[in-house]
């Protein structure tokens, strides 16, 4: 493990090819202020540019993953003139675009409550692992707001329109187990095992042919808007790119030589 990088509201650590990012405002359940949002966007951009980063692991400090927007930051400004759309544009949209655009696997370890923007931040990641004590809440309706942070895009595609509608309109708490049963997250594990299991998953991904995984992620992103013919063309193009990678050559060579491949994400 390398020494943590210095940030005000994040803890950023390196474990080999894994960059671990911990939201670090535990006294307010890791809710977002603009500074934390900017820091997270910056770190995700760093991870994208750094070839030595092969996978990203996102989690929260303390007893929560993320409680969404820190309302104490905006409440004093409510006078009928507050532009929350600007907050979404400046804080949340760049983060979601960064997560989806980075052609590397992003694992999210949900260690506690994930509410509002925090819930939607989690499901925008590639693979979500949650503690058995974690929960997900589309809390926007409780204060008269609209789900953001990509929630109206990803949640209906994950659990279906009827369930997503109910979750967003009712704002009910969804347990980690129920989220798993609905196909919203990949795995539930014991609270005391979450850190280890999520890191093991991220390390395993980092040791895989991450160039191909990145292209797979690109194909999945395209599938959200393409029709069948467009997606078939996308698969053709991306498979052509994958076939030119060093990892593909290594994978085939290792298979023929009956040894474990050593992938480099190239």
C-alpha positions in Angstrom: 0.0 0.0 0.0 1.3 3.4 -0.9 0.8 6.4 1.5 -2.6 8.1 1.3 -2.7 11.2 -0.9 -3.7 14.5 0.8 -7.3 15.6 0.3 -9.7 17.4 2.6 -12.7 15.2 2.2 -11.4 12.0 0.7 -8.9 9.3 1.6 -7.1 8.1 -1.5 -4.9 5.0 -1.2 -3.1 2.8 -3.6 -3.0 -1.0 -3.2 -1.0 -2.2 -6.2 -3.2 -1.6 -9.3 -6.2 -0.6 -7.2 -7.0 3.0 -6.3 -9.2 3.1 -3.2 -11.3 6.2 -2.7 -13.0 6.7 0.7 -15.6 9.5 1.1 -14.5 11.1 4.3 -17.1 13.3 6.0 -18.3 10.8 8.5 -19.7 13.3 10.9 -22.4 14.2 8.3 -22.7 10.6 6.9 -20.3 11.5 4.0 -22.9 13.8 2.5 -21.6 16.0 -0.4 -20.6 19.5 -0.3 -19.1 21.1 -3.4 -15.5 20.7 -2.3 -15.9 16.9 -1.8 -17.6 16.7 -5.2 -14.7 18.5 -6.9 -12.2 16.3 -5.1 -13.9 13.1 -6.2 -14.1 14.3 -9.8 -10.4 15.2 -9.7 -9.4 11.8 -8.3 -11.5 9.9 -10.9 -9.8 11.9 -13.6 -6.4 11.1 -12.1 -7.4 7.4 -12.1 -8.4 7.6 -15.8 -5.1 9.1 -16.8 -2.9 6.9 -14.7 -2.1 3.7 -16.5 -0.8 2.1 -13.3 -4.4 2.3 -11.9 -6.2 -0.8 -13.2 -9.3 -0.7 -11.0 -11.1 1.8 -8.6 -12.7 1.0 -5.3 -15.2 3.5 -3.9 -16.5 3.4 -0.3 -17.3 5.6 2.7 -15.8 6.3 6.1 -17.7 5.5 9.3 -21.2 4.2 9.5 -22.5 5.5 6.1 -21.6 5.3 2.5 -23.1 8.6 1.5 -26.3 10.4 2.6 -26.4 12.5 -0.6 -26.4 16.3 -0.6 -25.4 18.1 2.6 -28.6 20.1 3.1 -27.0 22.3 5.7 -25.1 23.8 2.9 -28.1 24.9 0.9 -30.9 25.4 3.5 -29.9 29.0 4.5 -30.0 30.0 0.8 -33.6 28.9 0.3 -35.4 32.1 -0.7 -37.2 31.1 -3.8 -34.1 31.8 -6.0 -31.9 28.8 -5.3 -30.8 27.0 -8.5 -30.4 23.4 -7.6 -30.0 22.6 -11.2 -26.7 24.4 -11.1 -25.6 22.2 -8.2 -26.5 19.1 -10.2 -24.6 20.4 -13.2 -21.5 21.4 -11.3 -21.3 18.7 -8.6 -23.0 15.4 -9.6 -23.2 15.2 -13.4 -19.4 15.4 -13.8 -18.9 12.6 -11.3 -21.3 10.2 -13.0 -19.8 10.9 -16.4 -16.4 10.3 -15.0 -17.4 6.9 -13.5 -19.0 5.8 -16.8 -16.3 7.2 -19.0 -13.3 5.7 -17.2 -12.5 2.5 -19.1 -11.5 0.7 -16.0 -13.7 -1.3 -13.5 -15.2 0.7 -10.7 -16.3 -1.3 -7.6 -18.5 0.3 -5.0 -18.5 -1.0 -1.4 -21.6 0.3 0.3 -20.8 0.2 4.0 -24.0 1.8 5.4 -26.8 4.0 4.3 -26.7 5.2 0.7 -29.4 7.9 0.3 -30.4 10.3 -2.4 -27.3 11.2 -4.6 -25.4 8.6 -2.5 -27.7 5.8 -3.6 -27.4 6.8 -7.3 -23.7 7.3 -7.1 -23.4 3.6 -5.9 -25.6 2.1 -8.7 -23.7 4.1 -11.4 -20.6 2.1 -10.5 -19.8 -1.2 -12.4 -20.0 -3.6 -9.5 -21.7 -2.9 -6.2 -21.0 -4.9 -3.0 -22.9 -4.0 0.1 -22.8 -4.7 3.8 -25.7 -6.6 5.2 -26.4 -3.6 7.4 -26.5 -1.2 4.4 -29.6 0.4 2.9 -30.6 2.4 -0.2 -33.1 5.2 -0.1 -34.4 7.4 -2.9 -35.0 10.2 -0.5 -35.6 13.0 -2.9 -39.4 12.8 -2.7 -39.2 13.4 1.0 -38.2 17.0 0.4 -40.0 17.7 -2.9 -37.0 17.1 -5.2 -36.4 15.0 -8.3 -33.9 12.1 -8.3 -30.6 13.1 -9.9 -27.0 11.8 -10.1 -28.1 9.5 -12.9 -30.8 7.7 -10.8 -33.6 8.2 -13.3 -31.3 6.6 -15.9 -29.8 3.7 -14.1 -32.4 2.6 -11.6 -35.2 1.8 -14.2 -32.7 -0.1 -16.3 -31.6 -2.1 -13.2 -34.9 -2.9 -11.4 -37.5 -2.1 -14.0 -39.7 1.0 -14.4 -42.5 -0.1 -12.0 -40.1 -0.8 -9.1 -38.0 2.3 -9.8 -41.1 4.4 -9.9 -42.3 3.1 -6.5 -38.8 3.5 -5.0 -38.5 7.1 -6.2 -42.0 8.2 -5.4 -42.4 6.5 -2.0 -38.8 7.0 -0.8 -38.8 3.8 1.2 -35.7 2.3 2.7 -34.5 -0.8 0.7 -32.3 -3.2 2.6 -29.1 -4.5 1.0 -30.6 -8.0 0.7 -33.7 -6.7 -1.1 -31.5 -4.6 -3.4 -29.6 -7.8 -4.2 -32.8 -9.8 -4.8 -34.0 -7.1 -7.2 -30.7 -7.3 -9.1 -29.7 -3.8 -8.1 -26.4 -4.8 -6.6 -24.0 -7.7 -7.1 -23.3 -9.1 -3.6 -24.2 -8.7 0.1 -21.6 -9.7 2.7 -21.2 -9.4 6.5 -20.4 -5.9 7.7 -17.1 -7.0 9.1 -16.1 -8.7 5.9 -17.0 -5.9 3.5 -13.6 -4.1 3.3 -11.7 -7.3 2.7 -14.2 -8.8 0.2 -14.6 -5.6 -1.8 -10.8 -5.2 -2.0 -10.3 -8.8 -3.1 -12.8 -8.2 -5.8 -11.1 -5.0 -6.9 -7.6 -6.6 -6.9 -8.9 -9.6 -8.9 -10.3 -7.2 -11.5 -7.1 -5.2 -11.6 -5.2 -8.4 -12.4 -7.5 -9.2 -15.3 -7.1 -7.9 -18.9 -8.4 -4.5 -18.0 -8.1 -3.1 -21.5 -10.7 -5.6 -22.6 -12.8 -4.9 -19.5 -12.7 -1.2 -20.4 -13.9 -2.0 -23.9 -16.7 -4.1 -22.4 -17.7 -1.2 -20.2 -17.8 1.0 -23.3 -20.0 -1.6 -25.1 -22.4 -1.7 -22.1 -22.6 2.1 -22.1 -23.5 2.1 -25.7 -26.2 -0.6 -25.2 -28.2 1.8 -23.1 -29.1 3.9 -26.1 -28.3 1.8 -29.2 -30.8 -0.3 -31.2 -29.7 -3.8 -32.1 -28.0 -3.0 -35.4 -26.1 -0.2 -33.8 -25.0 -2.4 -31.0 -23.9 -5.2 -33.3 -21.7 -2.6 -35.1 -20.4 -1.4 -31.8 -19.4 -5.0 -30.8 -17.7 -5.5 -34.1 -15.6 -2.3 -33.7 -14.7 -3.0 -30.0 -13.9 -6.6 -30.7 -11.5 -5.5 -33.4 -9.8 -3.2 -30.9 -9.7 -5.9 -28.3 -8.0 -8.3 -30.8 -5.2 -5.8 -31.2 -4.3 -5.6 -27.5 -1.3 -7.1 -25.8 -3.5 -8.7 -23.2 -5.3 -10.7 -25.9 -2.0 -12.0 -27.2 -0.9 -12.8 -23.6 -4.2 -14.6 -22.9 -4.0 -16.8 -26.0 -0.2 -17.5 -25.5 -0.8 -18.5 -21.8 -3.6 -20.8 -22.8 -1.4 -22.5 -25.4 1.5 -22.8 -22.9 -0.9 -24.0 -20.1 0.2 -21.3 -17.7 -1.4 -18.5 -15.8 -1.5 -15.3 -17.9 0.1 -12.1 -16.7 -2.1 -9.2 -17.9 -0.9 -5.6 -18.0 -4.0 -3.7 -19.1 -2.5 -3.0 -22.5 
